[in-house]
């Protein structure tokens, strides 16, 4: 690169675009604690009471057409700040994505949900990702879906995460493009979406990449399509998953729901489950 660009030696990277990088002989940690402190101060949350989870399991975020409107500029600014933070905080990915859907006309209930995420950050400012040095280099994916999770159009939410060994490499939480008429279809579509992203941007070719799903019917569709004629209504593009399974590029495996790591990307969870999944995703408190 020095032959093409003017460069200077600045030593070991420790800070890059808001990401704090700490390198050691054991591995690399990434967090955004300085950025968290900045946005907490910017939106006056430095003295607030901390929340234990990003979202409440009791109060769901809905359109709330009868609610009182709030300042959309301030709301969008808060959402934008949180979206940037999801670069190292998969634990707030679902809550931020859910609240981002209502930026056109935010209500007080939506603002309350966003404030809860900030109060959660107040209690976990130094939480970040840990990438151990000694780990296998196998690509593994977890796929999950929350069927009909959107109360407005009843579209499902897809969630997925991938690991290179014990290192979390990517994660996503997104509302599906079409309405799924069954939980099987929503899980199948979510797994297909993860499959299409499994090697995106990677120059290494993986074979028989395992994808873990907690829906046995969705797994059956990938293995024996002849007996599943009722899947004709599923868009053809989503059968990319089945095609890759037949070619041996990926393999679909069952995982019990309590062990589904992508759960945190599809729905609000209780405190114990949230803390457990954060640990299993490889997130730690970074000094």
N, C-alpha and C positions, 0 to 999 in steps of 0.2 A: 504493500500500500504506500510505502514511503516513496516509491518511484513515481507514483501518480499524484500524490497529495503532499502538501506541506504539513509535516507532523512534528510534534515535540513529545518527549518522554515525560509523562506526568506521574509515573509510578503506578502502584496497584490501585485499581478502581475502588472507590469507596462510596461515591455518590454519583447518580446518573438520572437525570430527568425526574427528580423527586424520589427516586428509589435509593435507599441506603443499603449498601452492599458490604457485608463483613466476611472476609475470607480467612480461613484458618486451615490447619493441617487436617482437621476432621471433616471440613465441608464448607459450604457457603450459605449464609443466611441473607434474606432479603426482607426488608420491611419499609414502612413509610411513616414511622412514628413522628418525624418532624413535620410532615405534611398534615398528619392528624392533628397535631398541636396547633398548626396554623388555621385549619378550618374550624376547629373548636373555638378558637379565639375569635375568628371572623364572624361566626354566627352566634356568639355569646353562649357557649356551652361549657366554658371552663369551670364553672361553679355548680353545674347541674348534678342531679342524682343519677348515678350510673344504672343502666339496665343490664339484665343478665343475658338477654337474647336480642337479636336484631329486630324480630317481629313478634307480635303477640299472637298466641294460638287461639285466643278467645275472640279478638276483634279483627275480622277480615277486612282487607282493603277492597272497597267496592266503588262504583261510579259516584254514588251519593248525590244524585241530581238535586235533592232538596236542601243540601248542605250550604253553608255560607261560603262564598268564594274568598280566596286569599290572594295576596300579591303574587302574580304569576312569575314576575322577574326574579323575586327572591327565591321562590320555590324552585325555579329552573336552575338558579345558581347553586342551590344546595344539592340538587340532583347531579349536576355536572361535577361538583366536587366529589361526590360519592362514587360516580362512575369512574373517575380517574383513580380512585383508591382501590377499586376492584382489581387493579393490576397485581396486587399482592394480597388481597383480602377476599378469597372466595366465600368466606362466611357471610359477607354482606351482599353477595351477588344477587340472590333471589329477591331480597327485600328492596334493594335499589332498583332492580329491573321492574318489579311490580309497581313501585311508586312512580317510576318514570313514565308509565302508561297514561298518567293523568296530568301531564304538563300543560295541556291545552286549556283546561279550566280546573285548576286545583281547588279543592275544598279544605275546610278545617280538619276533616278526618284524615285527608291525605297528608297534610302538614304534620299532624300528630304522629303519623306513621314514620315520616321522615325524621322527625325529632327523636323518635325512639331509637332509630339507627345511630344518630349522633350521640345519644345517651349511652348506647352500647359501646361506641368507640371511646367514650369517656372512661369506661371501665377496662377497655382492652387496647390502649393506645400503642403498645409495643408488640402486638401480635403480628407475626410474620411467617414466612416460609423458610423451612430448613431443608437444605439439599446435602445429604451426607455424601462423603467422598466414596466410601466403600459400599457399593450397592450394585446389584445386578443391572443389566441394561436391556431388560425386556419391556416391551410396550404392552400395557394393560389398560383396559377401559371399563368404566362403570356407567351404565345408562339407566335412567329412571324417568318416569313421567307422572304428572299429577293430572288425572283424567278430568276433563271439564272444569279445570281449576279457575278459569276466568268467569266471574258471575255475569258478565255482560253478554258475551257471545258464545260462552261455553266451550271455548277452545282450550285445549290442554296445554300444559307447560312441560317442555322438555328440559331435562337436566343431564349433564354428562361431564365426566372428568377423566383424564388420562394420566397414567403414571409411566415414567421411564424408571423401572425398578421401584425404589421407594421414594422417587422424586416426582412431585406433582408438576406436570408439564403444561396442562391446559385445562380449562373449565368453562362451562357456559350454562346459561339459564335463559331460555327463550320460549315465547308463546308460539305454538305451532300455527302453520299457515291456514289449515283447514280444520273443521270440526271432526273429531273422532267419535264414532258412534259406540265405541266400546273401549274399555281399558286396554284390551289386547292390541287394538289398532294404535292407540296413543303410545303404548310401550314399544311397539314395532317401529313406529315413525321416529321415536326418540333414539332407538338403537341405530336406525339407519342414518340419522343425522350424525351421530357420533362416529359411525363407520366411515362416512365420507370425509370427516375431519381427522381420522386416525393417523394418516401419514402426510397431511397437508403441511408443506414447508419443511419436511424432513427428507434429507438426501439418503438416509438409510432405509433400505427396503426390508420390511418385516413380513414374515409369513406366519399364518395361523395365530394371528393376534387375538387373544381372548377378550371378549366383551361380556361383562357380567350384568345380567338382567334378572329382575325378581318376578317376571311373569312367564309361567311355563307355556302358555298358549302362544305368546309371541315367539318363543324359542322354537316351538313346534312348527310354526309357519316357515321358518328358515330351513328346517330339516326335511319336511314332508309336505310340499305344497299341493300335491295331488289330492289329499284329503281335506283341503281347506279351500273349497270353491267359493266360500263366502267372502274371500279376501279380494274378489274382483273389483269391489268398489274402491279399494285402496289405490291411490295414484301410482302409475307405473314407475315413476321416478323413485318411489320409496322401496322398490324391490332390488335396489342396488345392494342392499344388505344380504338378501337371499342369494344373489348372484355371486357375491364375494365369498359367502359361506360355502357355496358349491365348488368354487375354485380353490378353496383352502387358504384364502388370504386372511380370513378371520374365522373364529369359532365362537359360538354363543354358549354361555354357561349360566346355570341358575345360581343365584345367590339369595339367601333368605333376606327378607325386607329389613330386619334389624342390622344386617351387615352391608346394606346398600349405601355406599359412601356418597352417591349422587343425591341422596335424599335431601341434603342440606341446600341443594340447588333448585328444588321444586316446590317446597312448602315451608311454612313456619313450624318450628319444632320446639319442644320443651327444653328447659335448661340442661338437664342431664344428657339428653340426646345431642344437643348442640355441642356441648363440651367434648363429648366422646368423639363425634365426627371431626371436630376441629383437630383433635389429637391424631386421629387416624389419617387425616389429610396431610399430616406432616407440618402442622402449624405449631409454633412455640412462641413463648415470650422472649423477645430478643433485647438484650441490654444495650 
